[in-house]
Amino acid sequence: MTQKPSYEALEQRIKVLEAASLKGKRTEEALRAAEDKYRILVENANDIIYRTDALGRITFYNPVAVKYFGYPEADLIGKHYTEFVHPGRRIELERFYGRQFVKKIPITYYEFPLLLRDKRVVWLGQNVQLIIDNGQVTGFHAIARDITERKQAAEALRDSEKRYRLLVENAHEAIIVIQDGAIKFLNSKTIASFGYSEAELLSIPVLELIHPEDRDEVIQRYLQKINGDATPSLHSYRLLLRGGRIQWIEVSSILISWEDRPATLNLIMDITDRKKTEEALRKSEEKYRLIFEHSPLGHFYFDEKGVIVACNDNFVKLIGSTKDAIVGINMLRLPDKKLAASIQKALNGDTAFYEDVYHSTTAGKATPVRAFFEPIKVGDQGILGGVAIVEDVTNHKRAEENLQKSLEQLRRALQATIQALSQIMETKDPYTSEHQKRTTNLARAIATEMHLTSDQIEGIRVAGAIHDIGKLSVPAEILSKPSKLAAAEYSLIKEHARQGYEILKDVESPWPLAEIVHQHHERMNGSGYPRGLQGEKILIEARILAVADVVEAMASYRPYRPALGIDKALEEIENNKGVLYDTLATDACLRLFKEKGFKIDG
């Protein structure tokens, strides 16, 4: 028979059960409190927190993950963690974590770009802890932080460092840092300029590179910098390089801190060529100073205000004064307004010419002078003044007068020759003589309409008056034949251009008369005679004469036909403008007849 528990034992058992129940409740409450605490931490964390299974599928995430991934909460569970990684880094990330899983490395860190749903890219730095159960990896916990700003800052720092490195390495100047008399840093230009290797330059004491005659000065400047003179300054020294080669350098040096100790940063420019140029300029200046002082012409310099600052002895002699009296004169304030205007023109940047008679008050004579004024410009400094060349042109004036007289005599002799030739032509063939006169008048009018120079117009007048002089070699019966010429007869007629050239080629003249006569039957397309010249190879005077010759010949009576009239003549040149006849000469001729009422005399 089973014995029933006593009342006391039952009561004791109830107390034990109550105590166990109370302890369980307290444990549950502690667990619930701990869970709440960690849930609050996870849900309010600023970092992304998520968990995956062994296949990398997301099984848990916190609210920040929703913000960064950009997907609804329901769409995140079951997504593979690499779906949010930038496509260019997904395979690399899978391989990285795959190796960690195989090796069961408990904690790893990796940085990767995250591609958000709105296509923005942010960088994450992620710590991953493997979840291992019974020796098997069942997933991982990940805590990721947005490191975009840090990445951008690092990238900006790298870009900045790259830019400065490029600036230093590609600088036109050699750049070196000197500390304790030794080179501590140098750029590529230093190696290229000095001709030593980098290792050699870093091992050679700086003073050994300096020319012995310049070392004391370099030491003094270096000590000044080290003792606190931080002002950038330029100094020129000579380097004594390999093989005894001397190189002039210009150094700009400032005091800097290099590895927490004072040093100098030196920008070095090779000025060897400049020094050579300066020496050449010095010698050139000395040479030109000698020329200035001993020139047979008068010279003086004036400043930007027009004041004479220097003059040579020949200018003093020309003026009939003294240097003391000349230097200091303001040329802009002289009564001679023409001279003042020439000086002002030079100060405005243009070359000026002056010619007049100078009346010397001290020498008591009038001297014709010619002067050129040239502005003095130096780089971007503008006009610093000017230089004058003054010449006594008394002898030139006499020579010009004599030359003018000779030219006048030549013109008269030429005119007499032309007149004689015209009279001979008129005696043999009155028709040809009249044709030459009318052609000459029209050719002069065309040349005037084309705005040729007066000298060219005069040359056309003279050439026109004798352009058919070669017909003197043609029998008179052929020139006045009332019927159509035979082929042989026409060949003789065509010879008159060449014969005219032969008659005139030795006649002295200011104009190319022989060539104008030789070419007046040439045509623009090369179909003329006697040489078949084309285009610009034909003198403009001959092109004008050709137009006038055709118009007059067609408009006038010929022994073998009646006059065709001016309308037919103008139609001919207009239809063949640019083909047979010069375009400008043709247009000028058409304007004369159609717009200005020109008529051919007779």
VOGU-3710 file (C-alpha; in Angstrom, 3 decimals, decimal comma):
1> mtqkpsyeal> 0,000/0,000/0,000  1,419/3,312/-1,132  2,064/5,795/1,571  0,609/9,285/0,897  2,945/12,224/1,295  2,549/14,095/4,445  1,031/17,557/4,443  4,390/19,060/5,307  6,153/17,377/2,370  3,449/18,551/-0,002
11> eqrikvleaa> 3,731/22,077/1,233  7,517/21,956/0,832  7,131/20,703/-2,754  4,748/23,527/-3,574  7,248/26,041/-2,266  10,011/24,548/-4,427  7,780/24,746/-7,511  6,779/28,314/-6,730  10,456/29,278/-6,317  11,366/27,637/-9,644
21> slkgkrteea> 8,467/29,386/-11,388  9,493/32,750/-9,975  13,093/32,197/-11,109  11,894/31,268/-14,613  9,787/34,408/-14,794  12,712/36,511/-13,707  14,956/34,831/-16,339  12,327/35,451/-19,019  12,012/39,075/-17,975  15,843/39,473/-18,043
31> lraaedkyri> 15,984/37,873/-21,492  13,119/40,053/-22,673  14,885/43,160/-21,328  18,165/42,142/-22,971  16,358/41,458/-26,244  14,651/44,846/-26,090  17,953/46,524/-25,372  19,744/44,890/-28,296  16,719/45,324/-30,575  16,753/49,056/-29,775
41> lvenandiiy> 20,479/49,180/-30,493  20,120/47,350/-33,826  17,047/49,237/-35,009  18,478/52,647/-34,101  22,036/52,012/-35,237  23,515/54,377/-37,856  25,230/51,451/-39,577  23,705/48,831/-41,853  23,234/45,529/-40,000  22,117/42,402/-41,773
51> rtdalgritf> 22,495/38,610/-41,617  22,633/35,951/-44,324  22,301/32,206/-44,544  25,013/29,877/-45,827  24,055/30,752/-49,442  24,437/34,477/-48,885  20,693/35,220/-48,825  19,555/37,950/-46,456  17,656/36,624/-43,459  17,662/39,735/-41,269
61> ynpvavkyfg> 18,194/43,483/-41,726  17,779/46,675/-39,728  15,908/49,858/-40,851  19,112/51,540/-42,051  19,580/48,723/-44,566  16,180/49,541/-46,046  17,286/53,166/-46,459  20,515/52,270/-48,247  19,314/49,352/-50,341  16,292/51,332/-51,480
71> ypeadligkh> 13,922/48,375/-51,635  10,697/47,699/-49,665  11,299/45,677/-46,507  9,438/42,636/-47,853  11,742/42,527/-50,915  14,954/42,328/-48,922  14,451/38,956/-47,262  15,838/36,242/-49,508  17,862/38,630/-51,718  21,494/37,663/-52,253
81> ytefvhpgrr> 23,738/40,257/-50,626  25,673/40,838/-53,889  22,541/42,033/-55,703  23,119/45,459/-54,168  26,816/45,612/-54,990  27,973/47,547/-58,045  28,033/45,072/-60,987  31,717/45,706/-61,611  32,669/44,430/-58,144  30,208/41,550/-57,556
91> ielerfygrq> 32,419/38,676/-58,740  35,407/40,056/-56,829  33,340/40,356/-53,627  31,939/36,812/-53,949  35,421/35,385/-54,430  36,727/37,327/-51,449  34,051/36,141/-49,043  34,093/32,657/-50,565  37,746/32,341/-49,530  36,860/33,571/-46,022
101> fvkkipityy> 34,089/30,967/-45,707  36,374/28,135/-46,815  39,145/29,207/-44,473  36,589/29,992/-41,726  38,216/33,321/-40,959  35,938/34,618/-38,209  36,064/38,382/-38,898  36,940/40,204/-42,176  36,724/43,755/-43,497  36,094/44,796/-47,112
111> efplllrdkr> 35,238/48,017/-48,928  32,981/48,009/-51,973  30,643/50,293/-53,971  26,902/49,864/-53,339  24,500/50,475/-56,242  21,300/51,933/-54,849  17,888/51,509/-56,384  17,961/55,122/-57,689  21,271/54,290/-59,474  23,381/56,322/-57,037
121> vvwlgqnvql> 26,646/54,753/-55,927  27,831/54,893/-52,321  30,868/53,230/-50,781  30,505/50,866/-47,803  33,128/49,541/-45,416  31,849/46,206/-44,141  32,853/44,013/-41,177  31,677/40,429/-41,539  31,554/37,775/-38,755  30,930/34,182/-39,762
131> iidngqvtgf> 28,119/32,212/-38,102  29,545/28,775/-37,357  27,351/25,937/-35,998  28,867/22,526/-35,260  31,898/23,453/-37,318  29,855/24,499/-40,372  29,457/28,058/-41,714  25,718/28,745/-41,703  25,878/32,402/-42,729  27,353/35,687/-41,581
141> haiarditer> 26,544/38,826/-39,650  27,524/42,071/-41,410  27,884/45,597/-40,086  28,475/48,129/-42,928  29,145/51,847/-42,695  28,855/54,556/-45,382  32,437/55,607/-46,188  31,589/57,634/-49,346  32,827/60,945/-47,911  36,044/59,313/-46,729
151> kqaaealrds> 36,546/57,737/-50,159  35,874/61,051/-51,879  38,278/62,821/-49,537  40,928/60,163/-50,153  40,364/60,402/-53,903  40,588/64,199/-53,744  43,798/63,862/-51,761  45,199/61,433/-54,343  44,175/63,786/-57,170  45,763/66,711/-55,370
161> ekryrllven> 48,945/64,745/-54,739  48,979/63,658/-58,393  48,487/67,220/-59,610  51,278/68,566/-57,451  53,524/65,670/-58,436  52,802/66,367/-62,116  53,484/70,061/-61,581  56,791/69,362/-59,899  57,908/66,623/-62,281  56,875/68,520/-65,406
171> aheaiiviqd> 58,030/71,962/-64,303  60,281/73,856/-66,687  62,513/74,711/-63,748  64,749/72,422/-61,765  63,370/72,084/-58,196  65,567/70,994/-55,313  65,379/71,035/-51,522  68,697/71,736/-49,769  69,305/70,920/-46,121  72,650/70,967/-44,308
181> gaikflnskt> 74,460/71,612/-47,583  73,049/68,503/-49,263  70,253/67,903/-51,749  67,302/66,170/-50,070  64,801/66,282/-52,953  64,981/66,925/-56,699  62,691/66,676/-59,707  63,301/65,168/-63,147  64,197/68,535/-64,653  67,140/68,784/-62,242
191> iasfgyseae> 68,546/65,501/-63,501  68,056/66,495/-67,147  69,537/69,946/-66,629  72,540/69,088/-64,466  73,574/65,948/-66,353  74,071/63,796/-63,237  72,040/60,789/-62,088  69,659/61,170/-59,149  71,943/59,060/-56,934  74,944/61,238/-57,816
201> llsipvleli> 73,113/64,485/-57,079  71,890/63,200/-53,721  75,438/62,269/-52,741  77,378/65,307/-54,069  77,757/68,223/-51,585  75,985/71,254/-53,064  79,075/73,457/-52,892  80,960/71,111/-55,210  78,427/71,966/-57,913  78,964/75,724/-57,500
211> hpedrdeviq> 81,652/77,527/-59,464  84,557/78,290/-57,068  84,264/82,036/-57,691  80,577/82,025/-56,629  80,760/79,747/-53,554  81,230/82,467/-50,923  78,177/84,321/-52,195  76,099/81,109/-52,227  77,123/80,313/-48,630  76,193/83,821/-47,509
221> rylqkingda> 72,768/83,622/-49,178  72,142/80,154/-47,720  72,956/81,303/-44,185  70,656/84,286/-44,573  67,813/81,955/-45,469  68,514/79,543/-42,616  68,682/82,449/-40,180  65,144/83,499/-40,996  65,113/85,400/-44,285  61,965/83,861/-45,757
231> tpslhsyrll> 61,585/86,410/-48,552  61,799/84,855/-52,034  64,735/86,275/-53,943  66,429/85,816/-57,293  70,164/85,300/-57,604  72,386/84,212/-60,464  75,250/81,738/-60,040  77,459/79,535/-62,145  77,422/75,762/-61,832  80,551/73,749/-62,526
241> lrggriqwie> 79,256/70,510/-63,983  80,758/67,312/-65,311  83,546/67,786/-67,815  84,141/71,375/-66,702  80,921/72,568/-68,345  79,734/75,916/-66,957  76,034/76,576/-66,648  74,494/79,858/-65,524  71,460/79,444/-63,290  68,930/81,806/-61,738
251> vssiliswed> 67,744/80,653/-58,311  64,564/81,641/-56,465  64,917/80,408/-52,875  62,588/80,354/-49,845  62,880/78,907/-46,344  60,712/75,827/-45,626  60,416/73,094/-43,004  61,560/69,724/-44,340  61,024/66,757/-42,045  60,637/69,189/-39,118
261> rpatlnlimd> 63,962/70,921/-39,785  64,797/74,118/-41,705  65,726/73,789/-45,365  65,526/75,844/-48,544  63,243/75,224/-51,507  65,024/76,305/-54,672  63,543/76,874/-58,116  66,390/76,862/-60,618  66,260/78,071/-64,196  69,016/77,533/-66,751
271> itdrkkteea> 69,886/81,038/-68,010  73,044/80,120/-69,897  71,502/81,120/-73,223  70,152/84,322/-71,688  73,592/85,201/-70,356  75,059/84,599/-73,785  72,334/86,773/-75,275  72,993/89,505/-72,714  76,689/89,396/-73,527  75,900/89,545/-77,236
281> lrkseekyrl> 73,537/92,456/-76,587  76,204/94,236/-74,578  78,661/93,873/-77,416  75,967/94,839/-79,908  75,055/97,878/-77,817  78,687/98,888/-77,696  78,960/98,436/-81,458  75,826/100,480/-82,153  76,938/103,136/-79,681  80,113/103,494/-81,732
291> ifehsplghf> 78,007/103,696/-84,886  75,759/106,262/-83,189  78,678/108,406/-82,122  80,617/108,191/-85,385  77,789/108,011/-87,907  78,030/110,531/-90,787  74,329/111,203/-90,145  72,820/113,134/-87,266  71,160/111,023/-84,555  69,285/111,839/-81,386
301> yfdekgviva> 67,054/110,018/-78,899  63,945/111,452/-77,271  61,881/110,160/-74,350  58,144/109,497/-74,123  57,535/113,218/-73,549  59,416/114,246/-76,682  62,481/115,550/-74,781  65,888/114,983/-76,398  68,003/112,824/-74,071  71,075/112,181/-76,251
311> cndnfvklig> 72,550/113,194/-79,596  75,710/112,553/-81,585  78,350/115,013/-82,751  77,117/115,112/-86,329  73,669/116,236/-85,197  75,319/118,967/-83,141  77,310/119,994/-86,212  74,209/119,936/-88,420  72,225/122,072/-85,989  75,163/124,378/-85,391
321> stkdaivgin> 74,813/124,287/-81,616  76,188/122,366/-78,589  75,143/119,139/-76,873  74,381/120,980/-73,665  72,025/123,285/-75,519  70,328/120,443/-77,470  69,816/117,841/-74,726  66,650/118,737/-72,784  64,801/120,410/-75,677  61,143/119,339/-75,817
331> mlrlpdkkla> 60,492/118,700/-79,517  56,715/118,836/-79,009  56,904/122,471/-77,905  58,897/123,785/-80,851  57,261/126,382/-83,163  57,701/124,000/-86,097  54,278/122,271/-85,971  55,205/119,899/-88,784  58,229/118,661/-86,796  56,182/118,371/-83,580
341> asiqkalngd> 53,536/116,351/-85,444  56,227/113,939/-86,722  57,590/113,443/-83,194  54,069/112,828/-81,863  53,417/110,280/-84,617  56,507/108,328/-83,533  55,363/108,463/-79,901  52,046/107,026/-81,085  53,930/104,011/-82,442  54,358/104,838/-86,147
351> tafyedvyhs> 57,362/105,668/-88,292  57,343/109,350/-89,195  59,048/111,211/-92,033  59,994/114,875/-91,992  61,542/117,023/-94,690  62,032/120,759/-94,596  64,627/123,535/-94,604  66,284/124,106/-91,237  67,314/127,676/-90,539  70,216/127,708/-88,103
361> ttagkatpvr> 70,219/130,805/-85,900  73,794/130,241/-84,758  75,357/129,220/-88,076  73,231/131,678/-90,008  72,361/129,376/-92,908  69,437/127,427/-94,314  69,981/123,706/-94,706  67,521/121,283/-96,364  67,161/118,302/-94,038  65,378/114,956/-94,111
371> affepikvgd> 64,561/113,076/-90,898  63,074/109,703/-89,949  61,567/109,178/-86,512  61,162/105,630/-85,232  59,407/104,660/-81,959  61,336/102,722/-79,321  59,308/99,778/-78,049  60,510/97,320/-75,397  58,316/94,250/-74,807  55,040/95,104/-73,102
381> qgilggvaiv> 56,325/98,388/-71,707  54,808/100,414/-74,546  56,488/103,363/-76,256  59,535/104,510/-74,302  60,479/107,252/-76,728  62,011/107,376/-80,166  65,142/107,653/-82,262  65,764/110,145/-85,043  68,017/109,972/-88,092  68,672/113,399/-89,562
391> edvtnhkrae> 70,441/113,966/-92,865  71,679/117,082/-94,632  70,116/116,586/-98,074  71,680/119,568/-99,814  73,592/117,314/-102,215  70,554/115,084/-102,678  68,450/118,086/-103,576  71,000/119,181/-106,153  71,167/115,632/-107,528  67,358/115,440/-107,687
401> enlqksleql> 67,187/118,739/-109,520  69,828/117,550/-111,992  68,017/114,226/-112,384  64,732/116,008/-112,963  66,354/118,109/-115,642  67,812/114,989/-117,245  64,432/113,262/-117,142  62,777/116,285/-118,662  65,370/116,296/-121,423  64,810/112,567/-121,939
411> rralqatiqa> 61,049/113,068/-122,086  61,456/115,817/-124,645  63,826/113,669/-126,690  61,459/110,722/-126,421  58,500/112,889/-127,371  60,406/114,146/-130,374  61,224/110,550/-131,333  57,599/109,501/-130,928  56,474/112,505/-132,928  58,942/111,687/-135,689
421> lsqimetkdp> 57,808/108,066/-135,796  54,166/109,156/-135,914  54,851/111,517/-138,772  56,646/108,760/-140,668  53,650/106,474/-140,044  51,204/109,180/-141,135  53,153/109,749/-144,351  53,091/106,060/-145,232  49,625/105,170/-143,921  47,331/108,046/-142,833
431> ytsehqkrtt> 44,636/105,567/-141,789  46,926/103,759/-139,330  48,083/107,103/-137,928  44,496/108,199/-137,187  43,715/104,768/-135,753  46,639/105,143/-133,310  45,410/108,568/-132,159  41,847/107,406/-131,515  43,048/104,194/-129,829  45,378/106,236/-127,610
441> nlaraiatem> 42,555/108,529/-126,436  40,325/105,561/-125,569  43,163/103,656/-123,835  43,982/106,724/-121,680  40,313/107,061/-120,737  40,100/103,367/-119,757  43,304/103,612/-117,662  41,932/106,717/-115,912  38,620/104,938/-115,217  40,620/102,044/-113,685
451> hltsdqiegi> 42,463/104,514/-111,398  45,942/103,631/-112,659  48,762/105,934/-111,626  49,465/109,052/-113,637  52,803/107,573/-114,682  51,116/104,420/-116,025  48,544/106,518/-117,869  51,311/108,559/-119,488  53,094/105,352/-120,503  49,877/104,097/-122,137
461> rvagaihdig> 49,515/107,402/-123,994  53,032/107,188/-125,379  52,768/103,482/-126,271  49,335/103,990/-127,855  50,650/106,707/-130,130  53,088/104,238/-131,745  51,576/100,823/-131,027  51,321/100,016/-134,766  54,776/101,415/-135,643  55,775/97,919/-136,802
471> klsvpaeils> 53,473/98,342/-139,796  56,230/100,450/-141,356  57,710/97,102/-142,410  54,476/96,083/-144,159  54,048/97,080/-147,840  51,637/100,007/-148,264  49,535/98,131/-150,861  48,771/95,465/-148,244  47,863/98,042/-145,563  45,423/99,803/-147,900
481> kpsklaaaey> 44,154/96,733/-149,799  40,359/97,139/-150,226  39,661/93,408/-150,256  40,206/90,515/-147,889  43,865/89,720/-147,261  45,405/86,466/-148,366  46,928/84,183/-145,725  50,475/85,234/-146,565  49,477/88,916/-146,500  47,791/88,503/-143,102
491> slikeharqg> 50,948/86,816/-141,798  52,907/89,933/-142,771  50,380/92,111/-140,955  50,720/89,971/-137,801  54,452/90,568/-137,845  53,917/94,273/-137,039  53,833/93,618/-133,244  57,223/91,930/-133,308  58,636/94,511/-135,725  57,423/97,295/-133,447
501> yeilkdvesp> 59,284/95,660/-130,558  62,476/95,486/-132,647  62,194/99,192/-133,522  61,616/100,298/-129,900  63,633/97,845/-127,805  66,713/100,081/-127,658  64,810/103,339/-127,113  65,457/104,678/-123,579  62,178/105,310/-121,831  60,684/105,425/-118,298
511> wplaeivhqh> 58,081/102,906/-119,508  58,263/99,420/-121,077  57,178/100,784/-124,470  58,713/97,988/-126,528  56,950/95,286/-124,460  53,575/97,087/-124,516  53,767/97,321/-128,309  54,954/93,693/-128,501  51,979/92,447/-126,425  49,009/94,553/-127,596
521> hermngsgyp> 47,633/91,691/-129,739  48,008/89,029/-127,003  44,772/87,606/-125,526  43,875/86,464/-121,990  43,362/82,823/-123,005  46,646/82,642/-124,913  45,071/82,739/-128,400  46,746/86,039/-129,357  50,027/86,698/-131,115  52,987/86,829/-131,518
531> rglqgekili> 53,905/84,815/-128,387  50,608/83,395/-127,111  50,949/84,982/-123,645  48,184/84,390/-121,085  46,550/86,268/-118,208  48,804/88,134/-115,812  51,834/87,480/-118,006  50,487/90,228/-120,266  51,287/93,752/-119,036  48,232/95,663/-117,774
541> earilavadv> 49,090/98,487/-120,186  49,016/96,014/-123,099  45,693/94,544/-121,893  44,131/98,010/-121,822  45,553/98,877/-125,237  44,174/95,601/-126,628  40,603/96,504/-125,567  40,907/100,038/-126,969  42,472/98,738/-130,204  39,622/96,264/-130,874
551> veamasyrpy> 36,846/98,755/-130,072  38,330/101,493/-132,277  39,071/99,102/-135,153  35,550/97,606/-135,213  33,793/100,930/-134,744  35,782/102,639/-137,533  36,008/102,298/-141,315  38,546/99,861/-142,754  39,722/99,826/-146,380  38,285/96,323/-146,841
561> rpalgidkal> 34,942/96,891/-145,037  32,642/99,621/-143,759  32,528/100,560/-140,048  30,709/97,944/-137,935  29,659/100,545/-135,374  30,303/101,083/-131,665  27,463/98,751/-130,584  29,028/95,772/-132,374  32,426/96,677/-130,922  31,082/96,840/-127,358
571> eeiennkgvl> 29,159/93,583/-127,878  32,408/91,896/-128,963  34,394/92,863/-125,854  31,472/92,168/-123,497  30,891/88,672/-124,923  34,595/87,818/-124,659  35,305/89,509/-121,315  37,690/87,364/-119,282  38,300/85,078/-122,275  40,038/87,296/-124,815
581> ydtlatdacl> 39,987/90,633/-123,027  40,901/91,724/-119,494  37,800/91,874/-117,271  38,629/95,143/-115,482  39,649/96,914/-118,682  36,490/95,692/-120,446  34,213/96,813/-117,586  35,892/100,239/-117,538  35,447/100,611/-121,312  31,760/99,629/-121,123
591> rlfkekgfki> 31,142/102,174/-118,350  32,767/104,919/-120,412  30,417/104,389/-123,349  27,212/103,276/-121,604  27,271/105,459/-118,474  29,617/108,383/-119,111  28,909/109,218/-122,737  32,393/108,672/-124,114  32,709/108,944/-127,892  35,496/108,055/-130,302
601> dg> 36,620/111,184/-132,160  36,063/111,084/-135,924
//
